[in-house]
Each structure stands twice: as structure tokens, then as C-alpha cells.
Amino acid sequence: MSAFAIRPLFGLAVAALVLGPAVAAPEGGAADGSQFVRSELEERVMPEIPAGDPLISEDRATDQKPDGTGPVVAPQVEYDPAKLPPAVRRLREQIIEAAATGDPEKLRPIIEANGEPPAFSYNDTGDDPIEYLKSLSADPDGREILAILIDMLKAGYVHIGVGTPDEMYVWPYFAYYPVQLLTGPQIVELLEIVYPGDYEDMKTYGAYLSYRVGLGPDGTWRYFLVGD
């Protein structure tokens, strides 16, 4: 598992689900000498999934569609960035390149060029999206959240809502892939970005519940969120 594998905390209540990632740091702390304390990380407040969100619907935990019309069908999963439209491929590359610098500020030009800012939360993120992203990170410099962003964009992806206003390319594909249909190799892929206990929770609720990235077919950054 990556040193920055995500650790969502699934403390579900009826009204909301609060998630908290953790960092699996090497023994003795991070390379810069800082120490990551698990108990502190698990107390951080993370984005919430609103009550009634389809991510935590009981319908998602079955092999049937919510309307009972037939079995759930797995979407087509892609791994090759070359299959992306040029605008989407370039935006993905720009985000990865900016995040790989370790400086969240490098994302600012991408966000500002987007027109409408990407959604980073269901709630108010304040006036500065970069400061908000840094607030989600276990470290004060925001490097953990950058690592998570890169991990998401290097996973397999799906193309959803084709021909509709909601058409998007979404990473990782687990965001739209029925958990109950995952194969052995796919579960190994999933465990590269979540912990085994998190996977067990996902099976219980019938959905992937961690970070995902959505890019529009026109090369706009739609979101980087926990939840749909």
C-alpha cells in the first residue's frame, strides 16, 4: 500500500458520514523528520456525505437496480490515458504535474483557469480553495492531499453520463463500480488506495466511499470530493 494510502473513517450516523484519511508513514516519521500520529489524524474533520446520498443507500448494497428492473451492470473500465479526449488528457496531466511539485499553490492557476472552481466539498470551503485543500491534509503543507489526488488520477477510470450535461470521466473507477461485482484483481487495486477495514465497510454499504476526481469532456475540472 502506498505511503499515502487513504484511511476513511466510517462513523456513520443517519444524518451524515464523516471520513478521515490517515497516512502510513515510514518508521521514524516522514522523510522531512516530521512525525505523523495516527490518533491525531483520525480526529481530523473531513468532507461529509449528505444524508440520503446514493453512496450510502441500501439499494447500492444489492445486485439489483434500485427500481428492481434487473441486475446491476458494471461500467467499462479504462486505464489508458491515450483514450481520453485531448482536453481531458491534458488537464489530467496538468493536475498530476502540479501536485507532484509538492506545492498546493501550483494547482491555483489550473483552478482559476477552470472558470467555475471545482467542487472540493458539499459544504462551504471558504474564499481560498488552496487553503481548504491544505486543511484536508495530515501535514501543514498539504502534501498528503496532493499525493491522494495523484493516486486517484493514476487509477483506472470510467466515462459516465455520455451525451448528457453530467458527462464526465471519473477516477478511480471504483466510484461507479458496484463493490459486490469486484473481482480478485480489482480488490487488489482497491486495496492500493484504501485499507482492508475500509473495504469491509464498503461492502457493507455497497459503494466506494472515498475520494474521487471528475473531469468534464471539455477539459474542465468538475470535482475532487469524498462522495458523489
N, C-alpha and C positions, 0 to 999 in steps of 0.2 A: 504494500500500500504506500502511496506517495507520502512524503513527509508532511504534506499539507492536506491529507485526506480529510474530508468533511465529516463532522460528527454532529448531525442534528439531534436535538433533544426533543423526544416526542412526548411532552407532557400535555396530553390532550385534555381539553375541557369542552363543554358544549359550545361555549361562546367563541373559543379561539384555540389555535395551536401555536405554541411558541417554540421556535427552533434555535438551537445554539451550536455552532460548529466548534470543533476543537482541533488542535494542532498536535500531530505526533512528532515531537521534536527529538533529535538525537540525544543520547545520554550526555548529560553535562550541559544541555542547553543548545541554543541556536548557534550558528557559526559566528555571529557577532558578539557572543558572550552573554546574550540575554537569556533569561530563564522563563520557560512557559510553565505555569502552574495549572494543572487540569481543573482543580476546583474553582479557580477564578474564571477560567474560560467558560465553564458550564453555567456560570451565573450571568453571563452577558445576555442582554435582551436582543433578540433577533426579530426580523420581519415576521408578521403574523399572517396566517392563512385565515381569512374571514370565515365566520360560521356559515355553514351551508355550502361552502366551496365544493365543487365536484371532486376535488382531490381527496376529501375525506368522506365522501358519500358512500353509503353502504352498497350502492349499486356497483361501485368500482371494484368491490371485493368478490364479484361473481364472474362466471364465464359467460353470462348473458348480457345483452344490451339492456340499458335501463328500461326501455319500453317493452322488453320481453319478445322482441321480434326475431331474435336469432342470436347466434354465438358472437362473442367478441372477436374481431379480426385484427391481427397485428399489422401495423403500418410497415411500409417498405423502409428499411434502414439503409442509409448510405454512409460510407466512410471516406470517400474520395472527394477532397475539396475541389478537384478539377470539374466535378459535375455541377458545382454551384454556378448560378449566373455570375457573370463578371463583377457586377456591382456588389453582390453578396460576398463573393470570394475575396475581393479587395478589402471590404470592411472587416471581415473576419481577420485577415492578415494584419490590418492596421491595429485592431484591438489587441491581438496577441503581441505584436511588436511593442506597442506602448506598455502593456502590462509587464512584459519581460524586462523592461528597464528597472523595475522595482520602484518607480516613482509614479504614484497615482495621478500626479499633475499631468503626465503625458497623455492621459485619457481626456483631459479637458478640451483640447481642440477637436477631438472626434465628437464629443458630446455637443459642443457648441455648433459644429457644422451639421448636426443632425436636424436642425430646425426645432422641433419639439423634443425636449430632453427624453431620454429613455426612462422607463419606469423602473425605479430601484426599490420601491416599496408600495404597499397598498395604502400606507399612511403618509403623512406629511414628512418630507425629507429635509425640510429647511430650504434656505436660499442657495446653499452650495452643495451640489451633488458629489463633489470630490470629498468634502468633509464628511458627508453622510456615508460614503463608501468606506472611508477610513474608520468610521465609528463601528462598522461591522467586523473589523479585523481584530484578531487577538493581539496584534502588535501595534504600537502607536503610529508606525509609518505606513500602515495599510498594505503591507506586503502579502499578508496571508490572503486577503480578499483578491489581490491580483493573481496569486497562484491558483485560487479557486476558479477565477474567470478563465484562465488559460486551460486548466484541466477540463472545464466544460466544453470549450471550443475545440479541443483536440479529441473529443469523444465522437462517436457516431452521431448522425443527425437524421431528422425526419423533415419532410416537406408536407405541411398541413394547409388546409383551407384553400386548396388550389382554385383559382378563379373567383375568390371572394375577397371582400375587404380585409379579412383576417388571415389572408395567405401569409405564411411565414416559413422560415427554416429555423428549426429549434434544436438546440443542443442541451444536454445529451438526449439521445432518442428515448431514454427511459421515461421522460416527461410525458410521452404519449404512447408508451408501450405497456400493455397490460402486464402487471407484475406476475400474475398467475401463468402467463404464457412464456416467461423467460426460460431459455434453455440453459444447460450447464455452462457452456462458454459465455453466454450473456451474463449469467450471475457472476462469473469471474470478473467480467468487465465492470459490472456494477460495484463489486467489492474493491475495485481500484479507487473508487471515489467516496464510498461510504463504509462504515464498519458493519460487521456481521449482525450486531444487535439492531442496527438501523434497518437492515434488510428484513429482519424478522418483523419489525414494526410495519414496514411497507407491505409485507404480505398480509398482515392483519387488516390494514386499511385499504388494501387493493390498489395502491398507487405509489409512485415515486414522489417523495415529499421534500426534496432538497432543491438546490439551486438549478436554474435553467436559464438559457440565453435565447432570445428570439430576435431574428433579423428579417426585415421585410425584403421582398423580392426586388425592390427598387434601391436596395442598399441603405436602408435606414435601420437604426438600432432601436428595436421596439422595447425590449426589457432585459433586465438581469435581476431575477426575482427568486424567492422561495415561494413556490406555488404558481398556479396558472394565472 
